[in-house]
């Protein structure tokens, strides 16, 4: 038994469709006279073929969507896409090494090697990885004793394992944590802003640029009588006002 939360969704869906088709067709045959058994077998075969075709269609749609995303991506995003695949592939092992997996003493599985020994089942947090030009965003499910503080302590180790300059941990909803990992520092690169010439959609806040995780930084100016922009010469005061 593999120490994973469950089987892959694609294979599980195919098996479910085939099993449902077999059960429906078999039940129909058992409840009808022998003269109609051949028709029941035919229906069962058609249901199985239809289910397999549907599973194949879904698989092809997913594959073509990934190929289209790869073709549309720029060079930096493609690096992040490769990084995302490596993170997904190595996550079961890395999570155990960093103490981000938990053992269930009430769920025993056979231990590797000869004999009849058993060991606790290892639960690995489920993750979803999304790539962009600067790195990846990993959404991970929390497990008992693996709260946000545990993930924060492992942030530096995750950054080293994933080849990132930094990893930030946040939690917007119960049961899930978000890890923002960047491969390169956005603050060391020039930020280019091209004015459109159109009036702003809102005046209550202004976008000031981006932070160290490539997220937009906004300043709220509602009910503010005035602002003061200060700084040393050559550090971007004029560029800020012009943008």
Residue frames relative to the residue before (quaternion, step in Angstrom):
aa qw qx qy qz dx dy dz
X 1.0000 0.0000 0.0000 0.0000 0.00 0.00 0.00
X 0.3498 -0.7463 0.5275 0.2057 3.57 -0.83 0.95
X 0.4371 -0.6957 0.5080 0.2586 3.53 -1.09 0.76
X 0.3823 0.6827 -0.5168 0.3474 3.52 0.49 1.25
X 0.6224 -0.5598 0.3725 0.4006 3.62 -1.11 0.47
X 0.7898 -0.2079 0.1539 0.5561 3.60 1.01 -0.55
X 0.6556 -0.5066 0.3641 0.4253 3.63 -1.21 0.16
X 0.6675 -0.4987 0.3703 0.4107 3.54 -1.28 0.28
X 0.5626 -0.6367 0.4136 0.3271 3.53 -1.06 0.79
X 0.6415 0.5336 -0.3463 0.4288 3.61 0.97 -0.74
X 0.6966 0.4536 -0.2828 0.4786 3.59 0.79 -0.98
X 0.6405 0.5300 -0.3324 0.4453 3.58 0.97 -0.78
X 0.6522 0.5129 -0.3208 0.4569 3.57 1.00 -0.79
X 0.6425 0.5188 -0.3307 0.4567 3.59 0.96 -0.83
X 0.6681 0.4956 -0.3081 0.4617 3.59 0.86 -0.92
X 0.6447 0.5262 -0.3291 0.4464 3.58 0.97 -0.85
X 0.6597 0.5057 -0.3201 0.4546 3.60 0.91 -0.86
X 0.6728 0.4933 -0.3049 0.4594 3.60 0.91 -0.87
X 0.6503 0.5111 -0.3243 0.4591 3.59 0.97 -0.81
X 0.6520 0.5072 -0.3231 0.4618 3.59 0.92 -0.87
X 0.6507 0.5162 -0.3243 0.4526 3.56 0.95 -0.82
X 0.6666 0.4984 -0.3073 0.4613 3.58 0.94 -0.86
X 0.6639 0.5073 -0.3117 0.4525 3.59 0.93 -0.86
X 0.6647 0.4984 -0.3132 0.4601 3.60 0.90 -0.90
X 0.6887 0.4746 -0.2919 0.4640 3.56 0.87 -0.93
X 0.6618 0.5067 -0.3132 0.4552 3.59 0.95 -0.82
X 0.6541 0.5070 -0.3200 0.4612 3.58 0.96 -0.79
X 0.6330 0.5256 -0.3390 0.4562 3.55 1.02 -0.73
X 0.6548 0.5150 -0.3178 0.4527 3.59 0.95 -0.83
X 0.6781 0.5132 -0.3033 0.4299 3.59 0.87 -0.90
X 0.7439 0.4024 -0.2232 0.4846 3.60 1.05 -0.63
X 0.6748 0.4351 -0.3137 0.5068 3.61 1.17 0.35
X 0.6386 -0.5468 0.3740 0.3916 3.61 -1.17 0.52
X 0.6723 -0.5137 0.3497 0.4023 3.60 -1.23 0.44
X 0.6039 0.5845 -0.3736 0.3926 3.61 1.06 -0.64
X 0.7402 0.3869 -0.2235 0.5024 3.56 1.12 -0.55
X 0.3803 0.7471 -0.4792 0.2600 3.58 1.23 0.18
X 0.6369 0.5287 -0.3426 0.4444 3.59 0.98 -0.77
X 0.6334 0.5158 -0.3323 0.4714 3.57 1.03 -0.76
X 0.6437 0.5223 -0.3233 0.4564 3.59 1.04 -0.78
X 0.6333 0.5167 -0.3310 0.4715 3.57 1.01 -0.78
X 0.6455 0.5238 -0.3211 0.4537 3.56 1.00 -0.82
X 0.6443 0.5121 -0.3223 0.4677 3.57 1.00 -0.83
X 0.6451 0.5216 -0.3258 0.4534 3.57 0.97 -0.85
X 0.6509 0.5084 -0.3174 0.4661 3.58 0.98 -0.84
X 0.6557 0.5106 -0.3174 0.4567 3.60 0.95 -0.86
X 0.6483 0.5080 -0.3265 0.4637 3.59 0.97 -0.81
X 0.6516 0.5121 -0.3178 0.4605 3.58 0.97 -0.81
X 0.6596 0.4941 -0.3094 0.4745 3.58 0.95 -0.87
X 0.6519 0.5153 -0.3203 0.4549 3.59 0.96 -0.80
X 0.6577 0.5058 -0.3150 0.4608 3.56 0.98 -0.81
X 0.6553 0.5005 -0.3098 0.4734 3.57 0.97 -0.85
X 0.6412 0.5181 -0.3275 0.4616 3.60 1.00 -0.76
X 0.6420 0.5157 -0.3236 0.4659 3.58 1.01 -0.80
X 0.6506 0.5041 -0.3171 0.4711 3.58 0.96 -0.83
X 0.6495 0.5101 -0.3163 0.4669 3.59 0.98 -0.80
X 0.6352 0.5291 -0.3275 0.4575 3.59 1.01 -0.79
X 0.6528 0.5013 -0.3145 0.4729 3.59 0.93 -0.87
X 0.6374 0.5301 -0.3237 0.4560 3.58 0.98 -0.84
X 0.6783 0.4888 -0.2969 0.4612 3.60 0.89 -0.90
X 0.6210 0.5365 -0.3446 0.4558 3.60 1.03 -0.74
X 0.6575 0.5016 -0.3098 0.4691 3.59 0.94 -0.89
X 0.6602 0.5061 -0.3140 0.4575 3.60 0.91 -0.88
X 0.6771 0.4826 -0.3032 0.4654 3.61 0.87 -0.90
X 0.6200 0.5365 -0.3502 0.4530 3.60 1.05 -0.67
X 0.6552 0.4972 -0.3118 0.4757 3.60 1.00 -0.80
X 0.6437 0.5116 -0.3259 0.4666 3.60 0.98 -0.79
X 0.6568 0.5063 -0.3157 0.4611 3.60 0.94 -0.86
X 0.6435 0.5092 -0.3324 0.4649 3.60 0.99 -0.75
X 0.6408 0.5219 -0.3270 0.4583 3.59 1.00 -0.77
X 0.6746 0.4950 -0.3005 0.4577 3.60 0.94 -0.84
X 0.6867 0.4774 -0.2868 0.4673 3.61 1.04 -0.71
X 0.6059 0.6025 -0.3514 0.3827 3.60 1.15 -0.57
X 0.4414 -0.6573 0.5366 0.2919 3.55 -1.24 0.54
X 0.7599 -0.4046 0.2528 0.4415 3.57 -1.29 0.03
X 0.6851 0.4805 -0.2953 0.4610 3.59 0.90 -0.89
X 0.6448 0.5110 -0.3283 0.4640 3.59 1.00 -0.74
X 0.6274 0.5247 -0.3456 0.4601 3.59 1.04 -0.66
X 0.6047 0.5299 -0.3568 0.4757 3.58 1.07 -0.63
X 0.6638 0.4934 -0.3028 0.4735 3.58 0.99 -0.80
X 0.6206 0.5343 -0.3471 0.4570 3.60 1.06 -0.67
X 0.6442 0.4888 -0.3208 0.4932 3.59 1.00 -0.75
X 0.6337 0.5256 -0.3289 0.4626 3.56 1.02 -0.77
X 0.6377 0.5329 -0.3293 0.4482 3.59 1.00 -0.80
X 0.6472 0.5067 -0.3247 0.4678 3.60 0.97 -0.78
X 0.6511 0.5085 -0.3195 0.4641 3.59 0.97 -0.80
X 0.6314 0.5256 -0.3356 0.4610 3.59 1.03 -0.74
X 0.6542 0.5051 -0.3134 0.4676 3.58 0.92 -0.88
X 0.6860 0.5029 -0.2949 0.4354 3.58 0.87 -0.93
X 0.7826 0.3577 -0.1856 0.4745 3.59 0.86 -0.88
X 0.4224 0.7517 -0.4430 0.2457 3.57 1.26 -0.05
X 0.6384 0.5318 -0.3738 0.4122 3.71 0.76 -0.77
X 0.7030 0.4491 -0.2766 0.4771 3.60 0.88 -0.86
X 0.6697 0.5068 -0.3105 0.4452 3.59 0.89 -0.91
X 0.6344 0.5419 -0.3438 0.4308 3.60 0.96 -0.77
X 0.6567 0.4869 -0.3160 0.4815 3.60 1.03 -0.68
X 0.6454 0.5337 -0.3266 0.4382 3.58 0.97 -0.81
X 0.7491 0.3851 -0.2071 0.4976 3.59 1.03 -0.78
X 0.5177 -0.6618 0.4114 0.3531 3.60 1.22 0.12
X 0.4757 0.6692 -0.4360 0.3686 3.58 1.15 0.60
X 0.6163 0.4541 -0.3614 0.5324 3.57 1.26 0.45
X 0.2324 -0.7850 0.5625 0.1160 3.58 -1.12 0.57
X 0.3644 -0.7260 0.5472 0.2016 3.57 -1.13 0.73
X 0.2635 -0.7498 0.5920 0.1341 3.55 -1.07 0.83
X 0.2645 -0.8077 0.5003 0.1655 3.65 -0.20 1.19
X 0.6541 0.5118 -0.3158 0.4588 3.60 1.19 -0.39
X 0.7001 0.3757 -0.2486 0.5540 3.58 1.28 -0.14
X 0.0356 -0.8328 0.5512 -0.0381 3.58 -0.11 1.33
X 0.0981 -0.7718 0.6273 0.0354 3.53 -1.10 0.80
X 0.6155 -0.5504 0.3891 0.4084 3.63 -1.12 0.44
X 0.4053 -0.7074 0.5298 0.2338 3.54 -1.00 0.87
X 0.5674 -0.5964 0.4419 0.3565 3.55 -1.17 0.53
X 0.6975 0.4453 -0.3413 0.4458 3.55 -1.09 0.71
X 0.6798 -0.4909 0.3460 0.4210 3.58 -1.26 0.12
X 0.6435 0.5190 -0.3936 0.4019 3.54 -1.27 0.37
X 0.4914 -0.6539 0.5009 0.2829 3.52 -1.35 0.02
X 0.2936 0.7754 -0.5141 0.2197 3.59 1.10 0.53
X 0.2064 -0.7607 0.6042 0.1168 3.54 -1.25 0.51
X 0.1340 -0.7669 0.6218 0.0854 3.53 -1.31 0.31
X 0.6002 -0.5642 0.4057 0.3961 3.62 -1.16 0.40
X 0.5032 -0.6320 0.4996 0.3127 3.53 -1.13 0.67
X 0.2942 -0.7600 0.5596 0.1505 3.58 -0.95 0.95
X 0.2067 -0.7751 0.5890 0.0977 3.53 -0.71 1.15
X 0.1697 -0.7810 0.5977 0.0633 3.56 -0.77 1.12
X 0.4773 -0.6818 0.4588 0.3110 3.64 -0.75 0.93
X 0.4339 -0.6800 0.5292 0.2633 3.54 -0.99 0.85
X 0.0724 -0.8040 0.5897 0.0227 3.59 -0.94 0.87
X 0.1447 -0.7283 0.6613 0.1065 3.50 -1.35 0.51
X 0.1538 -0.8142 0.5590 0.0306 3.58 -0.75 1.08
X 0.0491 -0.7761 0.6286 -0.0057 3.54 -0.92 1.03
X 0.2460 -0.8002 0.5385 0.0960 3.58 -0.82 1.06
X 0.0030 -0.7561 0.6537 0.0314 3.53 -1.29 0.55
X 0.7657 -0.3974 0.2414 0.4444 3.57 -1.27 -0.07
X 0.7471 0.4103 -0.2219 0.4735 3.61 1.10 -0.58
X 0.7894 -0.2079 0.1489 0.5580 3.60 1.15 -0.29
X 0.5809 -0.5641 0.4516 0.3747 3.54 -1.04 -0.82
X 0.2335 -0.7033 0.6488 0.1730 3.50 -1.38 0.37
X 0.1124 -0.8069 0.5799 0.0102 3.56 -0.56 1.21
X 0.1257 -0.7636 0.6309 0.0563 3.55 -0.83 1.04
X 0.0445 -0.8258 0.5604 -0.0446 3.57 -0.56 1.21
X 0.4265 -0.6833 0.5365 0.2517 3.53 -1.12 0.77
X 0.3825 -0.7133 0.5383 0.2348 3.56 -1.00 0.81
X 0.1921 -0.7554 0.6184 0.1004 3.53 -1.25 0.60
X 0.6900 -0.4491 0.3313 0.4609 3.63 -1.18 0.22
X 0.8369 0.1233 -0.1702 0.5054 3.55 -0.94 1.08
X 0.6476 0.4554 -0.3307 0.5138 3.59 1.25 0.16
X 0.0974 0.8238 -0.5456 0.1191 3.56 0.56 1.21
X 0.7679 -0.3722 0.2475 0.4587 3.56 -1.31 -0.02
X 0.6293 0.5594 -0.3452 0.4147 3.61 0.96 -0.78
X 0.6283 0.5253 -0.3379 0.4637 3.59 1.04 -0.71
X 0.6579 0.5008 -0.3104 0.4691 3.58 0.98 -0.81
X 0.6240 0.5377 -0.3442 0.4506 3.59 1.02 -0.75
X 0.6589 0.5081 -0.3141 0.4572 3.61 0.95 -0.83
X 0.7102 0.4418 -0.2541 0.4857 3.60 1.11 -0.65
X 0.3996 0.7543 -0.4622 0.2401 3.62 1.25 -0.06
X 0.6722 0.4951 -0.3136 0.4523 3.62 0.87 -0.87
X 0.6562 0.4983 -0.3142 0.4715 3.59 0.98 -0.80
X 0.6306 0.5192 -0.3346 0.4698 3.59 1.05 -0.71
X 0.6353 0.5284 -0.3324 0.4547 3.58 0.98 -0.80
X 0.6667 0.4904 -0.3068 0.4700 3.60 0.94 -0.83
X 0.6797 0.4944 -0.2972 0.4531 3.59 0.93 -0.88
X 0.7371 0.4097 -0.2253 0.4879 3.59 1.03 -0.75
X 0.4571 -0.6979 0.4474 0.3221 3.61 1.23 -0.12
X 0.4681 0.6705 -0.4386 0.3728 3.58 1.03 0.82
X 0.5314 -0.6292 0.4606 0.3312 3.56 -1.21 0.49
X 0.7960 -0.0852 0.0558 0.5966 3.61 1.13 -0.54
X 0.1548 -0.7530 0.6336 0.0869 3.53 -1.31 0.51
X 0.1268 -0.7822 0.6079 0.0497 3.57 -0.85 1.00
X 0.2165 -0.7767 0.5841 0.0937 3.55 -1.07 0.84
X 0.0712 0.7767 -0.6221 0.0681 3.57 -0.91 0.94
X 0.1725 -0.7676 0.6087 0.1022 3.55 -1.27 0.40
X 0.1395 -0.8240 0.5486 0.0245 3.54 -0.47 1.28
X 0.7935 0.1006 -0.0505 0.5981 3.59 1.21 -0.41
X 0.5987 -0.5824 0.3972 0.3802 3.58 -1.11 0.58
X 0.7948 0.3345 -0.2457 0.4428 3.54 -1.12 0.76
X 0.7749 0.2480 -0.1468 0.5626 3.59 1.24 -0.20
X 0.1205 -0.7550 0.6390 0.0843 3.56 -1.15 0.71
X 0.2750 -0.7532 0.5806 0.1412 3.54 -1.19 0.67
X 0.1224 -0.7865 0.6045 0.0321 3.55 -0.83 1.05
X 0.1357 -0.7813 0.6070 0.0511 3.55 -0.67 1.16
X 0.0194 -0.8097 0.5843 -0.0516 3.56 -0.49 1.24
X 0.1103 -0.8009 0.5878 0.0310 3.59 -0.77 1.05
X 0.4059 -0.7278 0.5061 0.2222 3.55 -0.95 0.95
X 0.7884 0.1115 -0.0577 0.6022 3.60 1.10 -0.65
X 0.5501 -0.6449 0.4318 0.3084 3.55 -1.17 0.65
X 0.3575 -0.7547 0.5023 0.2244 3.64 -0.52 1.07
X 0.6338 0.5626 -0.3395 0.4081 3.60 1.10 -0.59
X 0.6555 0.5016 -0.3188 0.4659 3.60 1.20 -0.31
X 0.6637 0.4753 -0.3005 0.4932 3.59 1.26 -0.03
X 0.5683 -0.6021 0.4407 0.3468 3.55 -1.13 0.64
X 0.2583 -0.7479 0.5942 0.1442 3.54 -1.03 0.87
X 0.1257 -0.8169 0.5623 0.0258 3.54 -0.51 1.21
X 0.0455 -0.7882 0.6134 -0.0202 3.51 -0.89 1.04
X 0.1383 -0.7945 0.5897 0.0447 3.57 -0.75 1.06
X 0.3297 -0.7557 0.5262 0.2080 3.65 -0.39 1.14
X 0.3901 -0.7380 0.5101 0.2073 3.55 -1.02 0.83
X 0.4537 -0.6875 0.4530 0.3411 3.59 1.16 -0.50
X 0.5998 0.5504 -0.3619 0.4543 3.58 1.27 -0.12
X 0.5627 -0.5891 0.4371 0.3812 3.62 -1.09 0.52
X 0.5554 -0.6243 0.4192 0.3551 3.62 -1.00 0.69
X 0.5638 -0.6177 0.4368 0.3314 3.55 -1.14 0.67
X 0.7910 0.0236 -0.0061 0.6114 3.59 1.13 -0.59
X 0.3043 -0.7608 0.5517 0.1555 3.53 -1.21 0.63
X 0.5025 0.6725 -0.4227 0.3413 3.60 1.23 -0.03
X 0.7965 0.0831 -0.0540 0.5965 3.59 1.18 -0.44
X 0.2013 -0.7656 0.6042 0.0906 3.52 -1.25 0.63
X 0.3992 -0.6968 0.5373 0.2577 3.54 -1.04 0.79
X 0.2566 -0.8088 0.5205 0.0956 3.55 -0.73 1.13
X 0.7354 -0.3282 0.2422 0.5412 3.59 1.18 -0.36
X 0.5425 -0.5844 0.4631 0.3868 3.57 -0.97 -0.85
X 0.4355 -0.6956 0.5128 0.2520 3.54 -1.25 0.51
X 0.7570 -0.4004 0.2670 0.4420 3.57 -1.31 -0.19
X 0.6988 0.4090 -0.2753 0.5183 3.60 1.27 -0.08
X 0.5369 -0.6627 0.3659 0.3724 3.58 1.30 0.43
X 0.4554 0.6500 -0.4717 0.3843 3.57 1.15 0.61
X 0.5490 -0.6234 0.4454 0.3341 3.57 -1.05 0.76
X 0.2224 -0.7589 0.6020 0.1107 3.55 -1.05 0.87
X 0.0891 -0.8020 0.5906 -0.0042 3.56 -0.73 1.15
X 0.1902 -0.7502 0.6238 0.1092 3.53 -1.17 0.71
X 0.3084 -0.7614 0.5460 0.1644 3.55 -0.73 1.09
X 0.1145 -0.8252 0.5529 0.0123 3.57 -0.72 1.12
X 0.3811 0.7278 -0.4931 0.2862 3.60 1.21 0.21
X 0.8465 0.0863 -0.1113 0.5133 3.58 -1.01 0.96
X 0.5005 0.6039 -0.4541 0.4226 3.60 1.10 0.68
X 0.3647 -0.7726 0.4698 0.2223 3.64 -0.49 1.11
X 0.8069 -0.1033 0.0877 0.5750 3.62 1.10 -0.54
X 0.2412 -0.7578 0.5889 0.1438 3.55 -1.27 0.32
X 0.2182 -0.7509 0.6099 0.1281 3.54 -1.26 0.51
X 0.1293 -0.7788 0.6121 0.0467 3.55 -0.77 1.07
X 0.0546 0.8136 -0.5695 0.1040 3.57 -0.48 1.22
X 0.2892 0.7491 -0.5651 0.1893 3.55 -1.21 0.49
X 0.6435 -0.5246 0.3921 0.3962 3.54 -1.29 0.21
X 0.6247 -0.5438 0.3886 0.4037 3.60 -1.18 0.46
X 0.8169 0.2675 -0.2036 0.4687 3.54 -1.01 0.83
X 0.6015 0.5850 -0.3553 0.4120 3.60 1.23 0.21
X 0.7335 -0.5194 0.2306 0.3728 3.59 1.11 0.59
X 0.3447 0.7483 -0.5138 0.2392 3.63 1.14 0.32
X 0.6839 0.4771 -0.2883 0.4707 3.59 0.86 -0.90
X 0.6368 0.5200 -0.3277 0.4655 3.58 0.97 -0.79
X 0.6344 0.5278 -0.3339 0.4555 3.57 1.03 -0.74
X 0.6785 0.4789 -0.3020 0.4680 3.57 0.86 -0.89
X 0.6826 0.4939 -0.2998 0.4474 3.60 0.91 -0.84
X 0.6613 0.5071 -0.3210 0.4500 3.59 1.10 -0.53
